[in-house]
Amino acid sequence: MANLAPDDYSLDRMATYAAHFTDVNGNFSTSGSFIGNVSEESRLARQTKAAKVADDYYSLVSPLYEQGWGQRFHFAPLTPGLNIGDSMTAYEREFARMAGLKKGMRVLDMGCGVGGPARTLARSIGCEIVGVANNAWLVERGEALTKEQGLDGLMSFVNSDFMNLPFEDATFDAVYAFEALCHAPDLNVVYKEAYRVLKPGGLFAFSDWAMTDNAPGPWYYGPAGDFWHAVDWKEFWQIFQMSPFFLFFANSVYRIMVLFGVLPREVLQLMDTMWFCCRSVAYGGKLDIFTPMYMLASRKPGCK
């Protein structure tokens, strides 16, 4: 499936994730064509097991995310003359400045992924960061990458749900998140948890997905597959793999392989899942009704 996939990666993960989104006839759809047939009872039942849905999703797509997008699972405003990766680094550093992160602080990253942004901040600032992810593979991969880059003295990972953090009250000097909190089933619970573990006077800052009347752009040229915006050949190939041209070619090849029994049909389901996720954010950006970079920062009352 992907070069970064763990040894036990298999299409069983696709079946496990798809089971959360099947209609009454057992059919799976990524386009939402049967969404009206889902009962309110089913919606609520799925919401109560949101952590399990998220765990199954990231077990499925995280190796592919890293393979195609890199170790930072977020978007960034574009800096003129910089490619996507360098723009992400500039954005993370500016985010850290607005979030008030400083050397010597103990900081919590809620929904850290494989720790890409946290490593940027730990390396450039020197703060101690604890990353929380509710998926075992993300934690395992994050720990390996962090040790590989010599940052394991500044970073650690915890496999936990940020709806129920395993930390004592007033543990951290700052709490932040990159495009993670929007996936929570109840934001009130998330905010209360962030408030609880934050020391008095500490900052809680996050960048997240939001509907908007005027979205910044063209941050979305990556997921849109608009490869003519690429600033170098490495980025060109990265974005070309998300373009309609590449998808049509790859889909045609895979369909032939499925037809002749070389690959199981679940491969097409996985491709469609990634395609719809990728294109949805790009369409929202092009319509100027969506941004993944709405930032909010607030301070817990009290003295530091």
One Martini backbone bead per residue (centre of mass of N, CA, C, O) as a GRO file, in nm:
protein
  304
    1MET     BB    1   0.062   0.058  -0.027
    2ALA     BB    2   0.304   0.182   0.165
    3ASN     BB    3   0.624   0.242   0.265
    4LEU     BB    4   0.521   0.340   0.572
    5ALA     BB    5   0.395   0.093   0.646
    6PRO     BB    6   0.322  -0.135   0.848
    7ASP     BB    7   0.345  -0.473   0.871
    8ASP     BB    8   0.010  -0.495   0.943
    9TYR     BB    9  -0.079  -0.379   0.682
   10SER     BB   10  -0.423  -0.381   0.563
   11LEU     BB   11  -0.747  -0.419   0.426
   12ASP     BB   12  -0.885  -0.451   0.702
   13ARG     BB   13  -0.886  -0.146   0.766
   14MET     BB   14  -1.098  -0.071   0.559
   15ALA     BB   15  -1.329  -0.244   0.673
   16THR     BB   16  -1.336  -0.120   0.955
   17TYR     BB   17  -1.399   0.171   0.867
   18ALA     BB   18  -1.645   0.122   0.671
   19ALA     BB   19  -1.845   0.014   0.893
   20HIS     BB   20  -1.923   0.317   0.986
   21PHE     BB   21  -2.034   0.373   0.652
   22THR     BB   22  -2.300   0.206   0.623
   23ASP     BB   23  -2.576   0.096   0.506
   24VAL     BB   24  -2.850  -0.112   0.524
   25ASN     BB   25  -2.691  -0.290   0.281
   26GLY     BB   26  -2.365  -0.252   0.320
   27ASN     BB   27  -2.287   0.011   0.182
   28PHE     BB   28  -2.021   0.208   0.060
   29SER     BB   29  -1.964   0.574   0.104
   30THR     BB   30  -1.795   0.893   0.018
   31SER     BB   31  -2.032   1.091  -0.109
   32GLY     BB   32  -2.319   1.074   0.055
   33SER     BB   33  -2.568   0.927  -0.098
   34PHE     BB   34  -2.691   0.790   0.193
   35ILE     BB   35  -2.726   1.004   0.424
   36GLY     BB   36  -3.050   1.011   0.436
   37ASN     BB   37  -3.062   0.694   0.547
   38VAL     BB   38  -2.964   0.790   0.817
   39SER     BB   39  -3.025   0.768   1.127
   40GLU     BB   40  -3.024   0.934   1.421
   41GLU     BB   41  -2.937   0.691   1.586
   42SER     BB   42  -2.680   0.631   1.419
   43ARG     BB   43  -2.539   0.898   1.460
   44LEU     BB   44  -2.521   0.886   1.772
   45ALA     BB   45  -2.368   0.619   1.788
   46ARG     BB   46  -2.116   0.724   1.635
   47GLN     BB   47  -2.052   0.960   1.828
   48THR     BB   48  -1.991   0.780   2.085
   49LYS     BB   49  -1.747   0.644   1.885
   50ALA     BB   50  -1.532   0.856   1.782
   51ALA     BB   51  -1.259   0.738   1.874
   52LYS     BB   52  -1.281   0.479   1.700
   53VAL     BB   53  -1.310   0.612   1.426
   54ALA     BB   54  -1.042   0.767   1.439
   55ASP     BB   55  -0.855   0.526   1.480
   56ASP     BB   56  -0.931   0.379   1.215
   57TYR     BB   57  -0.857   0.608   1.023
   58TYR     BB   58  -0.550   0.649   1.105
   59SER     BB   59  -0.466   0.357   1.047
   60LEU     BB   60  -0.524   0.391   0.738
   61VAL     BB   61  -0.398   0.700   0.645
   62SER     BB   62  -0.123   0.787   0.772
   63PRO     BB   63   0.084   0.655   0.578
   64LEU     BB   64  -0.029   0.820   0.333
   65TYR     BB   65   0.012   1.103   0.434
   66GLU     BB   66   0.320   1.085   0.465
   67GLN     BB   67   0.384   0.999   0.176
   68GLY     BB   68   0.232   1.262   0.033
   69TRP     BB   69   0.272   1.518   0.266
   70GLY     BB   70   0.401   1.430   0.541
   71GLN     BB   71   0.462   1.514   0.895
   72ARG     BB   72   0.239   1.741   0.834
   73PHE     BB   73  -0.119   1.753   0.918
   74HIS     BB   74  -0.132   2.041   0.745
   75PHE     BB   75  -0.176   2.367   0.670
   76ALA     BB   76  -0.075   2.676   0.481
   77PRO     BB   77   0.031   2.968   0.427
   78LEU     BB   78   0.179   3.131   0.170
   79THR     BB   79   0.516   3.194   0.090
   80PRO     BB   80   0.688   3.374  -0.103
   81GLY     BB   81   0.912   3.138  -0.261
   82LEU     BB   82   0.781   2.897  -0.113
   83ASN     BB   83   0.714   2.601  -0.031
   84ILE     BB   84   0.512   2.409   0.150
   85GLY     BB   85   0.714   2.317   0.367
   86ASP     BB   86   0.835   2.603   0.432
   87SER     BB   87   0.559   2.732   0.498
   88MET     BB   88   0.503   2.556   0.742
   89THR     BB   89   0.742   2.643   0.913
   90ALA     BB   90   0.669   2.945   0.922
   91TYR     BB   91   0.389   2.901   1.050
   92GLU     BB   92   0.475   2.755   1.311
   93ARG     BB   93   0.649   2.990   1.419
   94GLU     BB   94   0.422   3.202   1.422
   95PHE     BB   95   0.235   3.047   1.605
   96ALA     BB   96   0.428   3.037   1.849
   97ARG     BB   97   0.434   3.339   1.892
   98MET     BB   98   0.120   3.373   1.938
   99ALA     BB   99   0.130   3.139   2.174
  100GLY     BB  100   0.388   3.197   2.365
  101LEU     BB  101   0.636   3.027   2.309
  102LYS     BB  102   0.903   2.901   2.527
  103LYS     BB  103   1.173   2.840   2.677
  104GLY     BB  104   1.098   2.580   2.922
  105MET     BB  105   0.836   2.491   2.849
  106ARG     BB  106   0.530   2.311   2.906
  107VAL     BB  107   0.373   2.136   2.634
  108LEU     BB  108   0.060   2.079   2.463
  109ASP     BB  109  -0.038   1.844   2.205
  110MET     BB  110  -0.346   1.827   2.043
  111GLY     BB  111  -0.319   1.620   1.802
  112CYS     BB  112  -0.003   1.534   1.679
  113GLY     BB  113   0.041   1.288   1.533
  114VAL     BB  114   0.385   1.250   1.429
  115GLY     BB  115   0.517   1.546   1.523
  116GLY     BB  116   0.604   1.772   1.325
  117PRO     BB  117   0.543   2.050   1.463
  118ALA     BB  118   0.679   1.982   1.737
  119ARG     BB  119   0.968   1.961   1.622
  120THR     BB  120   0.992   2.248   1.527
  121LEU     BB  121   0.948   2.379   1.811
  122ALA     BB  122   1.163   2.230   1.977
  123ARG     BB  123   1.404   2.316   1.796
  124SER     BB  124   1.355   2.643   1.787
  125ILE     BB  125   1.287   2.685   2.115
  126GLY     BB  126   1.307   2.451   2.364
  127CYS     BB  127   1.058   2.308   2.433
  128GLU     BB  128   0.841   2.100   2.609
  129ILE     BB  129   0.670   1.821   2.448
  130VAL     BB  130   0.337   1.686   2.456
  131GLY     BB  131   0.188   1.427   2.274
  132VAL     BB  132  -0.148   1.366   2.154
  133ALA     BB  133  -0.281   1.039   2.055
  134ASN     BB  134  -0.551   0.804   1.939
  135ASN     BB  135  -0.296   0.636   1.806
  136ALA     BB  136  -0.056   0.397   1.799
  137TRP     BB  137   0.096   0.457   1.533
  138LEU     BB  138   0.152   0.757   1.579
  139VAL     BB  139   0.323   0.718   1.831
  140GLU     BB  140   0.536   0.524   1.717
  141ARG     BB  141   0.625   0.707   1.482
  142GLY     BB  142   0.692   0.962   1.647
  143GLU     BB  143   0.915   0.836   1.822
  144ALA     BB  144   1.103   0.753   1.590
  145LEU     BB  145   1.145   1.035   1.460
  146THR     BB  146   1.246   1.181   1.715
  147LYS     BB  147   1.495   1.004   1.764
  148GLU     BB  148   1.622   1.041   1.482
  149GLN     BB  149   1.635   1.376   1.545
  150GLY     BB  150   1.722   1.422   1.856
  151LEU     BB  151   1.425   1.494   2.039
  152ASP     BB  152   1.360   1.302   2.297
  153GLY     BB  153   1.432   1.524   2.526
  154LEU     BB  154   1.165   1.719   2.432
  155MET     BB  155   0.985   1.458   2.357
  156SER     BB  156   0.650   1.317   2.390
  157PHE     BB  157   0.410   1.038   2.399
  158VAL     BB  158   0.042   0.989   2.401
  159ASN     BB  159  -0.209   0.745   2.424
  160SER     BB  160  -0.492   0.955   2.372
  161ASP     BB  161  -0.778   1.133   2.455
  162PHE     BB  162  -0.866   1.478   2.447
  163MET     BB  163  -1.140   1.423   2.617
  164ASN     BB  164  -0.930   1.251   2.829
  165LEU     BB  165  -0.686   1.354   3.005
  166PRO     BB  166  -0.378   1.209   3.168
  167PHE     BB  167  -0.378   1.479   3.363
  168GLU     BB  168  -0.316   1.705   3.571
  169ASP     BB  169  -0.371   1.983   3.702
  170ALA     BB  170  -0.178   2.230   3.606
  171THR     BB  171   0.073   2.121   3.392
  172PHE     BB  172   0.074   2.355   3.169
  173ASP     BB  173   0.186   2.647   3.002
  174ALA     BB  174   0.074   2.519   2.726
  175VAL     BB  175  -0.180   2.494   2.457
  176TYR     BB  176  -0.214   2.306   2.144
  177ALA     BB  177  -0.340   2.309   1.788
  178PHE     BB  178  -0.359   2.130   1.463
  179GLU     BB  179  -0.625   2.046   1.306
  180ALA     BB  180  -0.811   1.868   1.550
  181LEU     BB  181  -1.071   1.970   1.715
  182CYS     BB  182  -1.294   1.939   1.486
  183HIS     BB  183  -1.317   1.611   1.550
  184ALA     BB  184  -1.483   1.656   1.786
  185PRO     BB  185  -1.795   1.582   1.935
  186ASP     BB  186  -1.711   1.796   2.185
  187LEU     BB  187  -1.584   2.106   2.244
  188ASN     BB  188  -1.641   2.158   2.543
  189VAL     BB  189  -1.463   1.929   2.646
  190VAL     BB  190  -1.196   2.021   2.527
  191TYR     BB  191  -1.182   2.301   2.664
  192LYS     BB  192  -1.193   2.194   2.955
  193GLU     BB  193  -0.932   2.028   2.938
  194ALA     BB  194  -0.742   2.258   2.868
  195TYR     BB  195  -0.806   2.425   3.122
  196ARG     BB  196  -0.727   2.216   3.337
  197VAL     BB  197  -0.409   2.166   3.239
  198LEU     BB  198  -0.374   2.462   3.273
  199LYS     BB  199  -0.210   2.715   3.380
  200PRO     BB  200  -0.220   2.995   3.523
  201GLY     BB  201  -0.186   3.218   3.243
  202GLY     BB  202  -0.215   3.035   3.015
  203LEU     BB  203  -0.208   2.926   2.677
  204PHE     BB  204  -0.470   2.874   2.427
  205ALA     BB  205  -0.398   2.736   2.101
  206PHE     BB  206  -0.557   2.733   1.764
  207SER     BB  207  -0.581   2.563   1.449
  208ASP     BB  208  -0.872   2.560   1.224
  209TRP     BB  209  -1.164   2.467   1.103
  210ALA     BB  210  -1.371   2.691   0.889
  211MET     BB  211  -1.619   2.888   0.819
  212THR     BB  212  -1.625   3.143   0.550
  213ASP     BB  213  -1.638   3.446   0.360
  214ASN     BB  214  -1.295   3.470   0.352
  215ALA     BB  215  -1.059   3.290   0.222
  216PRO     BB  216  -0.752   3.205   0.203
  217GLY     BB  217  -0.513   3.228  -0.075
  218PRO     BB  218  -0.383   2.931  -0.235
  219TRP     BB  219  -0.358   2.687  -0.010
  220TYR     BB  220  -0.515   2.453  -0.204
  221TYR     BB  221  -0.317   2.348  -0.438
  222GLY     BB  222  -0.252   2.071  -0.334
  223PRO     BB  223  -0.540   1.923  -0.300
  224ALA     BB  224  -0.615   2.023  -0.604
  225GLY     BB  225  -0.368   1.961  -0.809
  226ASP     BB  226  -0.205   2.241  -0.871
  227PHE     BB  227   0.102   2.200  -1.016
  228TRP     BB  228   0.168   2.497  -1.139
  229HIS     BB  229   0.249   2.611  -0.838
  230ALA     BB  230   0.507   2.487  -0.822
  231VAL     BB  231   0.857   2.552  -0.710
  232ASP     BB  232   0.937   2.245  -0.759
  233TRP     BB  233   0.989   1.916  -0.843
  234LYS     BB  234   0.907   1.784  -0.580
  235GLU     BB  235   0.631   1.931  -0.560
  236PHE     BB  236   0.517   1.850  -0.829
  237TRP     BB  237   0.490   1.544  -0.765
  238GLN     BB  238   0.319   1.568  -0.511
  239ILE     BB  239   0.074   1.716  -0.657
  240PHE     BB  240   0.026   1.533  -0.904
  241GLN     BB  241  -0.090   1.292  -0.717
  242MET     BB  242  -0.362   1.500  -0.676
  243SER     BB  243  -0.454   1.487  -0.959
  244PRO     BB  244  -0.678   1.406  -1.205
  245PHE     BB  245  -0.474   1.265  -1.389
  246PHE     BB  246  -0.360   1.060  -1.186
  247LEU     BB  247  -0.624   0.937  -1.091
  248PHE     BB  248  -0.719   0.825  -1.361
  249PHE     BB  249  -0.480   0.642  -1.409
  250ALA     BB  250  -0.479   0.481  -1.140
  251ASN     BB  251  -0.774   0.386  -1.152
  252SER     BB  252  -0.750   0.226  -1.416
  253VAL     BB  253  -0.536   0.028  -1.325
  254TYR     BB  254  -0.686  -0.084  -1.074
  255ARG     BB  255  -0.939  -0.186  -1.220
  256ILE     BB  256  -0.793  -0.397  -1.385
  257MET     BB  257  -0.672  -0.551  -1.142
  258VAL     BB  258  -0.945  -0.618  -1.016
  259LEU     BB  259  -1.075  -0.765  -1.259
  260PHE     BB  260  -0.818  -0.988  -1.249
  261GLY     BB  261  -0.747  -1.031  -0.926
  262VAL     BB  262  -0.487  -0.876  -0.815
  263LEU     BB  263  -0.695  -0.689  -0.664
  264PRO     BB  264  -0.890  -0.567  -0.439
  265ARG     BB  265  -1.168  -0.352  -0.414
  266GLU     BB  266  -1.067  -0.182  -0.163
  267VAL     BB  267  -0.869   0.000  -0.315
  268LEU     BB  268  -1.091   0.188  -0.432
  269GLN     BB  269  -1.202   0.286  -0.164
  270LEU     BB  270  -0.942   0.420  -0.070
  271MET     BB  271  -0.912   0.619  -0.303
  272ASP     BB  272  -1.187   0.761  -0.262
  273THR     BB  273  -1.141   0.858   0.024
  274MET     BB  274  -0.893   1.037  -0.037
  275TRP     BB  275  -1.023   1.209  -0.259
  276PHE     BB  276  -1.259   1.341  -0.098
  277CYS     BB  277  -1.088   1.468   0.122
  278CYS     BB  278  -0.911   1.643  -0.062
  279ARG     BB  279  -1.136   1.794  -0.236
  280SER     BB  280  -1.309   1.929  -0.019
  281VAL     BB  281  -1.104   2.146   0.076
  282ALA     BB  282  -1.055   2.270  -0.203
  283TYR     BB  283  -1.343   2.363  -0.268
  284GLY     BB  284  -1.378   2.545  -0.022
  285GLY     BB  285  -1.148   2.739  -0.104
  286LYS     BB  286  -1.250   2.822  -0.391
  287LEU     BB  287  -1.533   2.935  -0.257
  288ASP     BB  288  -1.470   3.102   0.009
  289ILE     BB  289  -1.589   2.898   0.277
  290PHE     BB  290  -1.291   2.792   0.368
  291THR     BB  291  -1.071   2.720   0.653
  292PRO     BB  292  -0.778   2.565   0.823
  293MET     BB  293  -0.673   2.872   0.969
  294TYR     BB  294  -0.826   2.923   1.235
  295MET     BB  295  -0.736   3.142   1.496
  296LEU     BB  296  -0.707   3.083   1.857
  297ALA     BB  297  -0.656   3.281   2.163
  298SER     BB  298  -0.623   3.201   2.519
  299ARG     BB  299  -0.642   3.290   2.868
  300LYS     BB  300  -0.588   3.190   3.176
  301PRO     BB  301  -0.669   3.280   3.460
  302GLY     BB  302  -0.407   3.432   3.621
  303CYS     BB  303  -0.102   3.344   3.734
  304LYS     BB  304   0.219   3.219   3.645
   0.00000   0.00000   0.00000
